[in-house]
């Protein structure tokens, strides 16, 4: 006698021919929205390849609807172009130059 194996509920999953599986993370997105304008550091941690960068890319896309593109800085530290910026001091200077005075700057780390 065989038993049916229960299928996990992945929530809202989008599948397409050339589109990788994307799982909508509503609670995490809502938390990012809730703290968007707070002057605190937001930390997103997790195991490798669990979707941290994807979550931040989705949030950056959403931010573009309400803030200017210049207010969003996104750095993926696995991108060789980002690594060519230099050490932490040069990266700090690179970020600082892009800040728009008087505007909230959203800098999601990758």
N, C-alpha and C positions, 0 to 999 in steps of 0.2 A: 504494500500500500504506500503510495507516494503522497507527500504533503506539498502543497503549494508554498513556495518561499515568498514571504511578504516583500513587496517592492518598496524601497525607500521613497519617501516623499521629498522631492527636490524643490518643491515650491514652484515658482514661475520660471520654467526652463525654456530657453529659445534654442531651437535647432535649425540649422540651415546647411546647405551643401558645402559652402566654403566658410561658414561661420562656426567658430568653435563653440562648444557648449558654454552658455553664460547663465549663471545662477544669480537672480536678483536678490540682493541682501538688504531687504527693507529696513530691519532694525539698525544695521550699521549705517546705512545712508541717512536715516532719520537722526541718529546720534551726530553725524557730521553736520547735518543741517542745523541741529539745535545749538551746536557750539561754533558755528561758522563765524560769527562776529565777536566771539570772545577772545580776549587777548591772553590766551593760554596756549601752551604747546600741546598739540594733539599727537598722540603716539599710536600708531597702528602696528601691532606686532603679530607674528604668526610664523608657522613653519614655512619653509621655502615652497613657492609655487602654490600657495593656498588662495591667492587672489587679492593680495594687498594692493599691488600696483593697479590691477584692473578696477578695484573699488575706487581708488583715487582718480583714475582716469574718468570713470563714470561721474564722480563728484565734480571734477574739473569741467566736464561737458555741461553739467547742470549749472555750475557757477557762471559759465559764459553767457547764460540767459539773463543774469542779473548784475554782473560786474564787467568791467572792460577787460579785454584780453591781457592787457599789460599788468593787471593785478594778479594774474595767475602765473606762477612759476612752477614748473614740473621738471624734476631731475631724476633720471633713471641711472643709477650708479652701475648698471651693467652695460650701459651704452658707452662705447669707447670715446665718442665725442664729448661726453660729460667728463670722463676721466681725464681728458686732455686739458681741462680747465686748470688743473694743477692740484696743489695741496689744499688743506682746509682753509688757509688764509686767503688764497686766491679764489677759492669757491665763495667764501664769505664776501669778498670784494665784488665778485661777479653778481651775487644776489643783491647786495646793497645798492649797486648802481642801477639795478632794474626797479627798485622800489619807487612808487609814485608818491610824492609828498602829499600828506593829508588824506590818503586813501588806504583802506585795509589791504594788505598784501597777503594773498593766499599762496602759500608755498608748500604744496604737498610733496613730501619726500618720497622717493621710490625705493 
